[in-house]
């Protein structure tokens, strides 16, 4: 039976039927994207009200763009806004700058001929993806703590520094930490 005969018999093109089935398969993903990406945008309406916690939004005074103009007109708020934007763009730039590194690592790793060594490196570089962030912070704290940290103790014993550097809480080392 040809396609035209099938179409004449059922009234539906088989390609269209397959396309509709594929659309039904993607529907849960589209619903998830809507729920987690677009529905939270409704919260932006709070920026236009003088919201007081515990009260309904409609019981609060509508202030329009007053919150935004106050943020730009206040000297200290504007400095803080510029500082936050600089940090945001800087961290995004660092992310974009370092994003090809895993690809290069995978390419270089695939060029290694010694299969046991390659598998070992793959395993050792994949394991950290399954470690809890609490554990990651614990290791970072153990390494960079002011007085008891491995790095600070090593630098003090070598005579490079006289007192420990607070890498985890200092704003001078944020860019290094983010990188």
N, C-alpha and C positions, 0 to 999 in steps of 0.2 A: 504494500500500500504506500503510495507516494505521500509527500508532505501536503500537497494540495488536497488530496483525497481525505487525509486526516483532518485538515482544517475544515473542509466541507462537511465532514461527518460530525465533528465535535463543535465546530464554530469557534475554536480557540487555536491560535497558533502555538505549536509546541515550544518554540523559542520564548514566546511571551510567558508561557506557563512556567518554564524553567527560571526565567528572570524574576517572576513574582516569588517563587520559592526562595531564591537567593535573597530577595528583599526581606522576606520573613525571617531568614537566618540572621540578617544584620539588625533587625528591629531591637533585640535586647541591648545591643551595643549602642545604638542610637538613643535609646531610653536612658542608659547609663550616662552617656555624654551629656544629655540634657539635664539629668538630675544633679550631676557632680560639677558641671561646667557652667551651665546657664542659670539654673535655679538660684545658686548663691548670689548672683548679680542683683537679685531683688533686695538684698541687704544694703545696697548702695543708697537706698532711699533715706536711710537714717542720717546721712550727711546733710540732708536738707531740713532737718528738724532739730529743735533744741530738746533732744531726747533725755528723759530722766528714767533711770532703771526702775522697773516695777510698775510703770504706767503704760497704758496702751499708746501706740504710736500716734493715733489720731487725737489723743488727748494732749499731746505735746504741741508747742507752738511751731508753726512753719516759719523758718528763717531764710529759706532760699539759698542764695550763694554767700550769705554772711559768714559762714564758717570758713569758706575758701578765701574771701577777701581779708578776713582777720589774719589768716595764716600767712598771706603774702604781705600784708601791711605791717605786721610786727617784725621789727628788726631781728630779734633773737629767734623767733620762729622761722623766719626766712633763712637765717644762717643754718639752723638745724635742718631745714628742708634741703638746702643745697648740700649739706654734709651727708645726709641720708641718700640723696640721689647720686652723689659722687660714689659712695660706697656701693650702692646697688649696681650702677653701671660698671664699676670696677670689678665687682665679683662676677657679673655677667660676662665681662670681657675675659677674665681669667678662665671661666668655664668654657667659653668659645675657643680661647687660645689653646687650652689643654685637651679639648675634645678629640683631636686626631691621635693623641698618644696611645690610647688602647688599640686603635686600628694598626698603627705602626708596630706596636708590641706584638700583636697577633701575626702580622706579616713576618716580622723577624723571627718569631718563635716557630712559624711553619717552615722556615728555612733551615732549622737545626736538624741535622741528620741523625743524631744519637736519640733514638726514640725514648729510652728510659729517662734520659735527662729532660727531654721535652715534656714528657708526661708529668715528671716531678715538678717542673716549673709551672705547668698548667695547674696542677693540683694546689701548689703553694700560693699561687696568685688568685685562685678561685675561692679558697677557703674563707678569706676575710669577708666575702660577700654574705656569708651565712652566720657571721658573728654579731651578737647584739651590740647596739650602740652604747649601752651601759658599759660593756666590757671594753669597747674601743676607748671610751672616756677614761676608764680606769687605767688602761695602759698609758694613755697620754698624760694622765695625772702622775703616774709613777715615773714617767720619763722627764716631765717638765715642771714638777713641783718646785717651789722656791728653795726650800732648804734640803728636802730629802730626794729631790728628783735626780735621776741618773745623769742627765745632761749638765745640770748646774753643778753637781758634785764633781763631775769629771773636769769641767772648766775651772772650778775653784782649785782642785788638786793640781792641775797643770799650771796654775798661776795666771791664767788668761783673764779671769775676772776675780774681784775681791768679795763680792756678795752676789747672792742668787738673783737671777732675772725672772720676774714673774711673767712668763710668756703667755700663760693661760688667761690672765686678767688684764694685761697691758694693752692699751690701744695702739701702741707703737709697733706691735708684732702681728696685728690682725691680718695684714696682707700676706705675710709669710704663712700664717696658720691656714688661711683660706687656700693658698696655693698648694 
